[in-house]
Amino acid sequence: MPARSSSRLLAVLLALVLGLLTGCSGGSADTRTPGDPITDAEADTLAGLLHRDYTEGGADFTVTAPYAESAVLTLTGEIDFQGGIGSAQAVTTFGNGQPDDSRTLFFTTADLWYGDVPGLTDAMAAAGRPDTTYLRRPISSTQADGTASLVDVLVQLVPNLSQRADDDPRAFTERGYTWQGQRSVNGQLGAAYRTGTGATVVVSAEDQLLLQYTTRLPDQSFDVTITLADHGPRTITLPADADTALVADYPQVAAQLGF
């Protein structure tokens, strides 16, 4: 290939890359500084962000919460945004050599199902329900001792990443949203924004869908990060009633298993 043609091709490719980098930011990366106010175009993008999650139908998600120096709770699953139903594998990993703790979760905006709980089958068999594989209870923001249940908080955060209508773009400029530059999430290029409350939102440069949301929980010293991928319709079937027992109906079993 002649040198001049090669130079033209390189110039075109560079232009395409730069266009992708700046397409979601509403301005040139060379003339903007992280911390700059968002543009009107970015306010429009952010105003429709959660509604686009709803319109897409659902997504795969990963939630990480390093709630202690040597302990991380990770939820990996999928969410049906339109139906408000999710499922996940909840795994707590410890840095002190303690074995991982794993549970299977299903959740709606109101209830939470626990499966794969050690001792559950035997305990329920002794209580006259030998076929029970899940315990169900209402989602609560606080436990009996007044503290927040981390699992409950996390499964409430995920469905809240969608809504049925756009927001008002003016709210995002009034609340002090700022541009934070570009970053890659699972190999996808996105534009990052800081909210007025200090949370971080990463929006895909390709399709303007939510890639990642990071926030500090109230009265906590750690951040929770929710990463979304493979947006699209989801069908999630909740555990059958025949396989499920209500925690409130079996207080002794609940106490025995730590519920």
TORTORKE-305189 format. One line per 8 residues: number of its first residue (from 1); their letters; for each residue x, y, z of N, C-alpha, C. Coordinates in Angstrom, 2 decimals, always signed. Layout:
BEGIN
NUM) A) X,Y,Z,X,Y,Z,X,Y,Z  ...;
//
This chain:
BEGIN
1) MPARSSSR) +0.85,-1.20,+0.00,+0.00,+0.00,+0.00,+0.88,+1.23,+0.00  +0.62,+2.25,-0.83,+1.42,+3.46,-0.85,+1.42,+4.13,+0.52  +2.52,+4.81,+0.84,+2.65,+5.44,+2.15,+1.57,+6.47,+2.40  +1.19,+7.22,+1.34,+0.17,+8.25,+1.52,-1.18,+7.63,+1.88  -1.52,+6.51,+1.23,-2.78,+5.83,+1.54,-2.77,+5.31,+2.97  -1.63,+4.77,+3.39,-1.52,+4.28,+4.76,-1.71,+5.41,+5.75  -1.16,+6.57,+5.46,-1.30,+7.71,+6.36,-2.75,+8.15,+6.46  -3.44,+8.16,+5.29,-4.85,+8.54,+5.32,-5.67,+7.56,+6.15;
9) LLAVLLAL) -5.41,+6.25,+5.98,-6.15,+5.24,+6.74,-5.91,+5.41,+8.23  -4.64,+5.66,+8.61,-4.32,+5.85,+10.02,-5.06,+7.07,+10.57  -5.10,+8.14,+9.76,-5.79,+9.35,+10.22,-7.27,+9.09,+10.44  -7.87,+8.33,+9.52,-9.29,+8.00,+9.66,-9.55,+7.17,+10.91  -8.69,+6.17,+11.14,-8.86,+5.32,+12.32,-8.71,+6.13,+13.61  -7.73,+7.03,+13.63,-7.54,+7.86,+14.82,-8.76,+8.75,+15.05  -9.33,+9.27,+13.98,-10.50,+10.12,+14.11,-11.68,+9.34,+14.68  -11.83,+8.07,+14.23,-12.92,+7.24,+14.74,-12.74,+6.96,+16.22;
17) VLGLLTGC) -11.52,+6.65,+16.63,-11.25,+6.38,+18.04,-11.53,+7.60,+18.90  -11.04,+8.76,+18.44,-11.27,+9.98,+19.21,-12.75,+10.31,+19.28  -13.49,+10.04,+18.19,-14.92,+10.28,+18.20,-15.62,+9.41,+19.22  -15.18,+8.15,+19.35,-15.77,+7.25,+20.33,-15.47,+7.71,+21.73  -14.24,+8.17,+21.94,-13.84,+8.60,+23.27,-14.64,+9.81,+23.75  -14.94,+10.72,+22.83,-15.61,+11.95,+23.23,-17.11,+11.93,+22.99  -17.62,+10.87,+22.35,-19.02,+10.87,+21.96,-19.98,+10.94,+23.11  -19.63,+10.32,+24.25,-20.56,+10.30,+25.38,-20.29,+11.44,+26.34;
25) SGGSADTR) -19.17,+12.15,+26.16,-18.81,+13.18,+27.12,-19.32,+14.55,+26.72  -19.73,+14.70,+25.46,-20.28,+15.97,+25.04,-19.22,+17.03,+24.78  -17.94,+16.64,+24.74,-16.89,+17.61,+24.50,-15.60,+16.90,+24.26  -14.57,+17.63,+23.91,-13.26,+17.04,+23.63,-12.54,+16.71,+24.91  -11.96,+15.49,+24.96,-11.22,+15.09,+26.15,-10.02,+15.99,+26.36  -9.52,+16.66,+25.28,-8.34,+17.52,+25.40,-8.68,+18.85,+26.07  -9.94,+19.25,+26.05,-10.31,+20.55,+26.59,-11.12,+20.45,+27.87  -11.28,+19.26,+28.39,-12.06,+19.10,+29.61,-11.18,+18.55,+30.72;
33) TPGDPITD) -11.53,+18.89,+31.94,-10.81,+18.44,+33.12,-11.79,+17.70,+34.03  -11.41,+16.52,+34.54,-12.30,+15.84,+35.48,-12.72,+16.78,+36.61  -14.00,+16.82,+36.85,-14.56,+17.75,+37.82,-15.32,+18.89,+37.17  -15.20,+19.01,+35.82,-15.96,+20.03,+35.11,-17.46,+19.71,+35.18  -18.31,+20.74,+35.17,-19.75,+20.50,+35.15,-20.16,+19.73,+33.90  -21.22,+18.98,+34.00,-21.72,+18.25,+32.83,-22.34,+19.23,+31.85  -22.39,+18.83,+30.58,-23.01,+19.63,+29.55,-24.52,+19.35,+29.50  -25.23,+20.16,+28.74,-26.66,+19.93,+28.58,-26.92,+18.58,+27.92;
41) AEADTLAG) -26.06,+18.21,+26.94,-26.24,+16.92,+26.27,-26.03,+15.77,+27.25  -25.08,+15.91,+28.15,-24.84,+14.86,+29.14,-25.99,+14.79,+30.15  -26.56,+15.94,+30.49,-27.72,+15.95,+31.38,-28.88,+15.19,+30.74  -29.06,+15.37,+29.44,-30.10,+14.63,+28.73,-29.83,+13.13,+28.77  -28.56,+12.75,+28.56,-28.19,+11.33,+28.60,-28.45,+10.73,+29.97  -28.05,+11.43,+31.02,-28.23,+10.93,+32.38,-29.71,+10.91,+32.76  -30.48,+11.84,+32.25,-31.91,+11.89,+32.58,-32.65,+10.66,+32.08  -32.17,+10.07,+30.98,-32.84,+8.89,+30.45,-32.17,+7.59,+30.79;
49) LLHRDYTE) -31.12,+7.64,+31.62,-30.29,+6.46,+31.88,-31.08,+5.31,+32.51  -31.78,+5.59,+33.58,-32.51,+4.52,+34.28,-33.71,+4.03,+33.47  -34.29,+4.93,+32.71,-35.41,+4.50,+31.86,-34.91,+3.58,+30.74  -33.70,+3.81,+30.24,-33.16,+2.91,+29.22,-32.92,+1.52,+29.80  -32.50,+1.44,+31.07,-32.39,+0.12,+31.71,-33.73,-0.59,+31.71  -34.78,+0.17,+32.05,-36.12,-0.43,+32.09,-36.55,-0.87,+30.70  -36.32,-0.03,+29.71,-36.72,-0.34,+28.34,-35.99,-1.57,+27.81  -34.72,-1.71,+28.16,-33.95,-2.88,+27.72,-34.50,-4.17,+28.33;
57) GGADFTVT) -35.12,-4.08,+29.49,-35.77,-5.24,+30.11,-35.04,-5.80,+31.30  -33.72,-5.93,+31.22,-32.96,-6.51,+32.31,-31.48,-6.48,+32.02  -30.71,-7.19,+32.85,-29.26,-7.22,+32.65,-28.64,-8.25,+33.59  -27.44,-8.66,+33.27,-26.61,-9.38,+34.24,-26.01,-8.35,+35.19  -25.76,-8.74,+36.43,-25.17,-7.79,+37.36,-24.17,-8.48,+38.29  -23.24,-7.67,+38.77,-22.32,-8.07,+39.82,-22.27,-6.94,+40.84  -22.47,-7.28,+42.10,-22.39,-6.30,+43.19,-21.26,-6.72,+44.11  -20.36,-5.80,+44.41,-19.28,-6.08,+45.36,-19.38,-5.12,+46.52;
65) APYAESAV) -19.24,-5.67,+47.73,-19.32,-4.87,+48.95,-18.23,-5.34,+49.91  -17.07,-4.68,+49.95,-16.00,-5.05,+50.88,-16.28,-4.50,+52.27  -17.17,-5.16,+52.99,-17.73,-4.60,+54.21,-16.83,-4.71,+55.43  -15.76,-5.47,+55.32,-14.79,-5.58,+56.42,-13.40,-5.68,+55.82  -12.39,-5.54,+56.67,-11.02,-5.53,+56.17,-10.67,-6.81,+55.42  -11.21,-7.93,+55.84,-10.87,-9.21,+55.21,-12.10,-9.95,+54.71  -13.18,-9.22,+54.41,-14.41,-9.88,+53.97,-15.08,-9.07,+52.85  -15.46,-9.77,+51.78,-16.13,-9.14,+50.65,-17.37,-9.96,+50.30;
73) LTLTGEID) -18.51,-9.29,+50.24,-19.74,-9.93,+49.80,-19.94,-9.59,+48.32  -20.11,-10.63,+47.50,-20.31,-10.45,+46.06,-21.60,-11.13,+45.64  -22.45,-10.39,+44.97,-23.68,-10.94,+44.40,-23.51,-10.97,+42.88  -23.69,-12.14,+42.29,-23.57,-12.29,+40.84,-24.86,-12.92,+40.32  -25.55,-12.22,+39.43,-26.83,-12.76,+38.97,-27.41,-11.98,+37.82  -28.74,-11.98,+37.76,-29.45,-11.27,+36.70,-30.70,-10.63,+37.28  -31.13,-9.55,+36.62,-32.28,-8.80,+37.09,-33.25,-8.56,+35.95  -34.52,-8.77,+36.21,-35.60,-8.40,+35.30,-36.11,-7.04,+35.78;
81) FQGGIGSA) -35.64,-5.97,+35.14,-36.01,-4.64,+35.59,-37.50,-4.39,+35.45  -38.12,-4.90,+34.42,-39.53,-4.63,+34.20,-40.41,-5.39,+35.18  -39.99,-6.58,+35.56,-40.77,-7.36,+36.52,-40.35,-7.15,+37.96  -39.21,-6.49,+38.18,-38.72,-6.27,+39.54,-38.32,-7.55,+40.23  -37.77,-8.52,+39.47,-37.37,-9.82,+40.00,-35.90,-10.06,+39.70  -35.19,-10.62,+40.68,-33.78,-10.92,+40.46,-33.38,-12.24,+41.08  -32.25,-12.76,+40.64,-31.66,-13.95,+41.24,-30.16,-13.74,+41.29  -29.52,-14.36,+42.26,-28.08,-14.15,+42.41,-27.46,-15.25,+43.25;
89) QAVTTFGN) -26.17,-15.44,+43.04,-25.36,-16.25,+43.93,-24.62,-15.27,+44.84  -24.85,-15.38,+46.12,-24.21,-14.49,+47.09,-23.05,-15.23,+47.74  -21.85,-14.71,+47.54,-20.65,-15.36,+48.06,-19.87,-14.38,+48.92  -19.60,-14.79,+50.15,-18.74,-13.99,+51.03,-17.37,-14.65,+51.07  -16.36,-13.90,+50.68,-14.98,-14.39,+50.71,-14.24,-13.71,+51.85  -13.38,-14.49,+52.48,-12.65,-14.00,+53.65,-11.14,-14.07,+53.38  -10.43,-13.10,+53.91,-8.99,-13.05,+53.69,-8.19,-13.72,+54.78  -8.87,-14.38,+55.71,-8.17,-15.01,+56.84,-8.11,-16.53,+56.72;
97) GQPDDSRT) -8.40,-17.05,+55.53,-8.37,-18.50,+55.35,-9.69,-19.18,+55.60  -10.68,-18.45,+56.09,-11.99,-19.02,+56.33,-12.64,-19.39,+54.99  -13.30,-20.55,+54.91,-13.94,-20.95,+53.65,-15.00,-19.95,+53.19  -15.20,-19.86,+51.89,-16.24,-18.99,+51.35,-17.60,-19.43,+51.87  -18.47,-18.45,+52.04,-19.86,-18.72,+52.43,-20.74,-18.38,+51.24  -21.56,-19.34,+50.77,-22.33,-19.14,+49.55,-23.81,-19.41,+49.79  -24.66,-18.60,+49.17,-26.11,-18.77,+49.22,-26.69,-18.49,+47.84  -27.82,-19.11,+47.55,-28.58,-18.78,+46.35,-29.72,-17.86,+46.76;
105) LFFTTADL) -29.86,-16.74,+46.06,-30.88,-15.76,+46.40,-31.84,-15.54,+45.23  -33.10,-15.34,+45.58,-34.09,-14.79,+44.66,-34.71,-13.61,+45.39  -35.11,-12.59,+44.64,-35.69,-11.43,+45.31,-36.64,-10.68,+44.39  -37.62,-10.06,+45.03,-38.49,-9.09,+44.39,-38.29,-7.78,+45.13  -39.11,-6.79,+44.85,-38.99,-5.55,+45.59,-39.53,-5.68,+47.01  -40.17,-6.80,+47.31,-40.78,-6.97,+48.63,-40.19,-8.13,+49.42  -39.79,-9.23,+48.75,-39.40,-10.44,+49.46,-38.04,-10.96,+49.01  -37.44,-11.78,+49.89,-36.13,-12.36,+49.65,-36.17,-13.85,+49.96;
113) WYGDVPGL) -35.69,-14.68,+49.02,-35.61,-16.12,+49.18,-34.15,-16.54,+49.38  -33.90,-17.41,+50.38,-32.58,-17.97,+50.62,-32.59,-19.46,+50.29  -31.63,-19.91,+49.49,-31.46,-21.33,+49.21,-30.02,-21.76,+49.46  -29.79,-23.07,+49.40,-28.45,-23.63,+49.66,-27.93,-23.23,+51.03  -28.82,-23.19,+52.00,-28.44,-22.85,+53.37,-28.04,-24.13,+54.10  -26.82,-24.23,+54.60,-26.40,-25.44,+55.32,-27.34,-25.75,+56.49  -27.80,-26.97,+56.55,-28.68,-27.40,+57.64,-30.15,-27.15,+57.40  -30.50,-26.47,+56.30,-31.90,-26.12,+56.08,-32.76,-27.36,+55.84;
121) TDAMAAAG) -32.31,-28.29,+55.01,-33.11,-29.47,+54.69,-33.42,-30.29,+55.92  -32.40,-30.53,+56.74,-32.61,-31.33,+57.97,-33.50,-30.60,+58.95  -33.28,-29.30,+59.10,-34.08,-28.54,+60.06,-35.55,-28.51,+59.65  -35.81,-28.34,+58.38,-37.18,-28.29,+57.92,-37.82,-29.67,+57.92  -37.04,-30.71,+57.69,-37.57,-32.08,+57.79,-38.02,-32.36,+59.21  -37.23,-31.91,+60.17,-37.60,-32.10,+61.58,-38.85,-31.30,+61.94  -39.09,-30.20,+61.19,-40.27,-29.38,+61.45,-41.48,-29.82,+60.63  -41.32,-30.95,+59.89,-42.44,-31.48,+59.13,-42.54,-31.00,+57.70;
129) RPDTTYLR) -41.50,-30.32,+57.19,-41.48,-29.84,+55.80,-40.23,-30.37,+55.10  -40.15,-31.67,+54.81,-38.92,-32.27,+54.28,-38.54,-31.80,+52.88  -39.47,-31.27,+52.12,-39.18,-30.88,+50.74,-38.80,-29.41,+50.60  -38.64,-28.72,+51.70,-38.33,-27.29,+51.65,-36.87,-27.05,+51.28  -36.65,-26.24,+50.27,-35.28,-25.89,+49.86,-35.00,-24.39,+49.96  -36.06,-23.59,+50.20,-35.88,-22.14,+50.33,-36.63,-21.60,+51.54  -36.06,-20.60,+52.17,-36.74,-19.81,+53.18,-37.01,-18.44,+52.61  -38.20,-17.92,+52.89,-38.58,-16.61,+52.38,-38.97,-15.68,+53.51;
137) RPISSTQA) -38.56,-14.43,+53.36,-38.94,-13.41,+54.34,-39.05,-12.06,+53.64  -39.77,-11.11,+54.24,-39.84,-9.77,+53.65,-38.47,-9.08,+53.69  -38.20,-8.28,+52.69,-37.00,-7.46,+52.70,-37.18,-6.34,+53.71  -36.14,-6.09,+54.48,-36.21,-5.06,+55.51,-34.94,-4.22,+55.49  -35.08,-2.95,+55.77,-33.89,-2.08,+55.82,-33.17,-2.18,+57.15  -33.83,-2.74,+58.17,-33.18,-2.92,+59.48,-33.51,-4.29,+60.03  -32.61,-4.79,+60.87,-32.82,-6.06,+61.55,-33.41,-5.79,+62.93  -33.64,-6.88,+63.67,-34.28,-6.74,+64.98,-33.45,-5.87,+65.92;
145) DGTASLVD) -32.11,-5.89,+65.76,-31.26,-5.10,+66.65,-31.08,-3.66,+66.16  -31.79,-3.29,+65.08,-31.72,-1.93,+64.59,-30.64,-1.68,+63.56  -29.78,-2.66,+63.30,-28.73,-2.49,+62.30,-29.27,-2.88,+60.92  -28.60,-2.40,+59.89,-29.03,-2.70,+58.54,-28.49,-4.05,+58.10  -29.32,-4.80,+57.36,-28.88,-6.06,+56.77,-28.26,-5.74,+55.42  -26.98,-6.09,+55.24,-26.28,-5.74,+54.01,-26.92,-6.40,+52.80  -27.28,-7.68,+52.91,-27.91,-8.36,+51.78,-29.19,-7.66,+51.38  -30.00,-7.28,+52.35,-31.25,-6.60,+52.05,-31.01,-5.27,+51.34;
153) VLVQLVPN) -30.01,-4.54,+51.80,-29.69,-3.26,+51.17,-29.27,-3.47,+49.72  -28.44,-4.47,+49.46,-27.92,-4.69,+48.12,-29.00,-5.12,+47.14  -29.90,-6.00,+47.59,-30.94,-6.45,+46.65,-32.00,-5.38,+46.44  -32.01,-4.33,+47.26,-32.87,-3.19,+46.98,-32.20,-2.20,+46.03  -30.88,-2.13,+46.06,-30.16,-1.21,+45.19,-30.30,-1.60,+43.71  -30.22,-2.90,+43.43,-30.18,-3.35,+42.03,-31.46,-2.98,+41.26  -32.66,-3.31,+41.76,-33.87,-2.93,+41.00,-34.03,-1.42,+40.85  -33.43,-0.65,+41.77,-33.57,+0.80,+41.70,-32.72,+1.43,+40.61;
161) LSQRADDD) -31.99,+0.61,+39.85,-31.23,+1.13,+38.72,-32.08,+1.21,+37.45  -33.38,+1.21,+37.60,-34.29,+1.38,+36.47,-35.53,+2.14,+36.93  -36.18,+2.76,+35.98,-37.45,+3.43,+36.27,-38.26,+3.56,+34.99  -39.55,+3.81,+35.13,-40.48,+3.76,+34.00,-40.47,+5.01,+33.13  -39.84,+6.08,+33.55,-39.85,+7.31,+32.77,-38.53,+8.05,+32.94  -38.24,+8.96,+32.02,-37.05,+9.79,+32.11,-37.15,+10.75,+33.29  -35.99,+11.18,+33.78,-35.94,+12.27,+34.75,-35.92,+13.60,+34.00  -36.00,+14.67,+34.75,-35.86,+16.02,+34.19,-34.37,+16.33,+34.08;
169) PRAFTERG) -33.85,+16.60,+32.89,-32.42,+16.87,+32.74,-31.91,+18.00,+33.63  -32.77,+18.97,+33.94,-32.33,+20.10,+34.75,-31.90,+19.67,+36.14  -32.44,+18.54,+36.61,-32.10,+18.09,+37.96,-30.62,+17.72,+38.06  -30.03,+17.25,+36.97,-28.65,+16.79,+37.01,-27.66,+17.95,+37.04  -28.01,+19.04,+36.42,-27.15,+20.22,+36.52,-27.35,+20.91,+37.86  -28.57,+20.92,+38.35,-28.86,+21.56,+39.64,-28.25,+20.80,+40.81  -28.10,+19.48,+40.66,-27.55,+18.67,+41.75,-26.04,+18.55,+41.70  -25.40,+19.28,+40.82,-23.95,+19.34,+40.82,-23.24,+18.15,+40.23;
177) YTWQGQRS) -23.83,+17.48,+39.24,-23.14,+16.37,+38.57,-21.92,+16.91,+37.82  -20.83,+16.14,+37.84,-19.61,+16.55,+37.15,-19.08,+15.42,+36.27  -18.36,+15.82,+35.23,-17.72,+14.86,+34.32,-16.40,+14.41,+34.93  -16.11,+13.10,+34.88,-14.91,+12.56,+35.51,-13.97,+11.87,+34.53  -14.20,+12.03,+33.25,-13.32,+11.42,+32.26,-13.87,+10.11,+31.73  -13.03,+9.40,+30.98,-13.41,+8.10,+30.42,-12.76,+6.98,+31.21  -13.43,+5.85,+31.22,-12.85,+4.64,+31.83,-13.45,+3.41,+31.17  -12.78,+2.28,+31.33,-13.23,+1.02,+30.75,-13.83,+0.14,+31.83;
185) VNGQLGAA) -14.99,-0.43,+31.54,-15.65,-1.37,+32.46,-15.88,-2.66,+31.70  -15.21,-3.71,+32.11,-15.32,-5.01,+31.42,-15.08,-4.88,+29.92  -14.11,-4.06,+29.56,-13.75,-3.92,+28.16,-14.60,-2.95,+27.38  -15.59,-2.32,+28.02,-16.44,-1.33,+27.34,-16.05,+0.08,+27.77  -15.85,+0.94,+26.79,-15.49,+2.32,+27.07,-16.72,+3.09,+27.54  -16.53,+3.89,+28.59,-17.65,+4.67,+29.10,-17.19,+6.02,+29.61  -18.15,+6.92,+29.78,-17.91,+8.22,+30.40,-18.35,+8.14,+31.85  -17.52,+8.67,+32.75,-17.81,+8.62,+34.18,-18.30,+9.98,+34.67;
193) YRTGTGAT) -19.27,+9.93,+35.57,-19.83,+11.15,+36.14,-19.92,+11.00,+37.66  -19.69,+12.08,+38.37,-19.84,+12.11,+39.82,-21.14,+12.81,+40.16  -21.94,+12.19,+41.00,-23.21,+12.80,+41.40,-22.97,+13.82,+42.51  -24.00,+14.58,+42.81,-23.88,+15.56,+43.87,-23.68,+14.95,+45.24  -24.00,+13.66,+45.39,-23.83,+12.98,+46.68,-22.53,+12.18,+46.74  -21.73,+12.22,+45.67,-20.44,+11.54,+45.68,-20.43,+10.18,+45.03  -21.57,+9.70,+44.54,-21.59,+8.42,+43.82,-21.00,+8.62,+42.43  -20.59,+7.51,+41.81,-20.03,+7.55,+40.46,-20.87,+6.70,+39.52;
201) VVVSAEDQ) -21.17,+7.26,+38.35,-21.96,+6.59,+37.32,-21.12,+6.49,+36.06  -21.04,+5.30,+35.48,-20.31,+5.11,+34.22,-21.31,+4.71,+33.14  -21.33,+5.49,+32.04,-22.29,+5.30,+30.96,-21.55,+4.86,+29.70  -22.06,+3.82,+29.07,-21.43,+3.29,+27.86,-21.37,+4.34,+26.76  -20.19,+4.48,+26.13,-20.04,+5.39,+25.01,-20.73,+4.86,+23.76  -20.94,+3.55,+23.70,-21.52,+2.95,+22.50,-23.03,+3.08,+22.44  -23.70,+2.74,+23.53,-25.17,+2.73,+23.50,-25.82,+3.51,+24.62  -25.02,+4.24,+25.42,-25.52,+5.09,+26.50,-26.31,+4.32,+27.55;
209) LLLQYTTR) -25.94,+3.06,+27.77,-26.53,+2.25,+28.84,-25.63,+2.31,+30.07  -26.22,+2.06,+31.22,-25.47,+2.08,+32.47,-24.51,+0.90,+32.55  -23.24,+1.19,+32.75,-22.23,+0.15,+32.92,-21.92,-0.11,+34.38  -21.85,+0.95,+35.18,-21.43,+0.76,+36.56,-21.93,+1.91,+37.44  -22.26,+1.55,+38.68,-22.70,+2.53,+39.67,-21.98,+2.21,+40.98  -21.32,+3.21,+41.54,-20.58,+3.03,+42.79,-21.05,+4.07,+43.79  -21.37,+3.62,+45.00,-21.88,+4.54,+46.02,-21.40,+4.12,+47.40  -21.32,+5.06,+48.31,-21.02,+4.80,+49.71,-22.33,+4.68,+50.47;
217) LPDQSFDV) -22.51,+3.57,+51.17,-23.72,+3.39,+51.95,-23.72,+4.33,+53.14  -24.90,+4.78,+53.57,-24.97,+5.69,+54.72,-24.34,+5.07,+55.97  -23.55,+5.88,+56.66,-22.92,+5.47,+57.92,-21.96,+4.30,+57.76  -21.42,+4.10,+56.55,-20.47,+3.03,+56.30,-19.16,+3.60,+55.76  -18.11,+2.79,+55.84,-16.78,+3.24,+55.40,-16.34,+2.55,+54.11  -17.25,+1.85,+53.45,-16.90,+1.13,+52.23,-17.87,+1.48,+51.11  -17.39,+1.32,+49.88,-18.21,+1.58,+48.70,-18.83,+0.29,+48.18  -20.01,+0.40,+47.65,-20.68,-0.70,+46.95,-20.63,-0.40,+45.46;
225) TITLADHG) -20.20,-1.38,+44.67,-20.11,-1.20,+43.23,-21.03,-2.19,+42.53  -21.90,-1.68,+41.66,-22.81,-2.51,+40.87,-22.41,-2.37,+39.41  -22.09,-3.49,+38.78,-21.70,-3.50,+37.38,-22.76,-4.25,+36.58  -23.24,-3.64,+35.50,-24.25,-4.25,+34.64,-23.62,-4.67,+33.31  -24.16,-5.74,+32.73,-23.66,-6.23,+31.45,-24.77,-6.94,+30.71  -24.61,-7.07,+29.39,-25.53,-7.84,+28.55,-26.98,-7.43,+28.78  -27.26,-6.15,+28.64,-28.64,-5.66,+28.80,-29.57,-6.37,+27.82  -30.77,-6.68,+28.28,-31.77,-7.31,+27.44,-32.84,-7.96,+28.28;
233) PRTITLPA) -33.90,-8.47,+27.67,-35.01,-9.08,+28.42,-34.55,-10.26,+29.28  -35.16,-10.41,+30.42,-34.88,-11.52,+31.32,-36.19,-12.14,+31.79  -36.20,-13.47,+31.93,-37.33,-14.18,+32.53,-36.79,-14.97,+33.72  -37.21,-14.62,+34.91,-36.70,-15.24,+36.14,-37.88,-15.87,+36.87  -37.79,-17.15,+37.12,-38.86,-17.88,+37.81,-38.53,-18.02,+39.29  -39.40,-17.52,+40.14,-39.18,-17.60,+41.58,-39.41,-19.03,+42.08  -38.79,-19.40,+43.22,-39.01,-20.73,+43.78,-40.50,-21.00,+44.01  -40.91,-22.23,+43.78,-42.31,-22.60,+43.95,-42.71,-22.57,+45.42;
241) DADTALVA) -43.98,-22.32,+45.68,-44.47,-22.28,+47.06,-44.24,-23.62,+47.76  -44.35,-24.71,+47.02,-44.18,-26.03,+47.63,-42.75,-26.24,+48.13  -41.81,-25.51,+47.56,-40.41,-25.65,+47.96,-39.97,-24.59,+48.96  -40.91,-23.73,+49.36,-40.56,-22.56,+50.15,-41.32,-22.53,+51.47  -40.61,-22.14,+52.52,-41.24,-21.93,+53.82,-41.01,-20.49,+54.25  -42.02,-19.91,+54.90,-41.89,-18.56,+55.41,-41.10,-18.56,+56.70  -40.13,-17.68,+56.80,-39.31,-17.60,+58.01,-40.19,-17.36,+59.24  -41.20,-16.51,+59.09,-42.06,-16.18,+60.23,-42.83,-17.38,+60.76;
249) DYPQVAAQ) -43.06,-18.40,+59.91,-43.80,-19.58,+60.34,-42.93,-20.59,+61.08  -41.63,-20.43,+61.01,-40.72,-21.39,+61.65,-39.63,-20.64,+62.41  -40.02,-19.95,+63.49,-39.06,-19.13,+64.24,-37.90,-19.94,+64.83  -38.16,-21.19,+65.24,-37.08,-21.99,+65.82,-36.04,-22.35,+64.77  -36.51,-22.70,+63.56,-35.59,-23.00,+62.47,-34.81,-21.75,+62.09  -35.52,-20.62,+62.04,-34.86,-19.36,+61.70,-33.76,-19.02,+62.68  -34.05,-19.20,+63.97,-33.05,-18.93,+64.99,-31.87,-19.89,+64.89  -32.17,-21.15,+64.61,-31.12,-22.16,+64.49,-30.17,-21.87,+63.32;
257) LGF) -30.73,-21.35,+62.24,-29.93,-21.10,+61.03,-29.42,-19.67,+60.93  -29.70,-18.87,+61.91,-29.19,-17.50,+61.92,-30.00,-16.49,+61.16  -31.31,-16.75,+61.02,-32.19,-15.79,+60.36,-32.89,-14.90,+61.35;
//
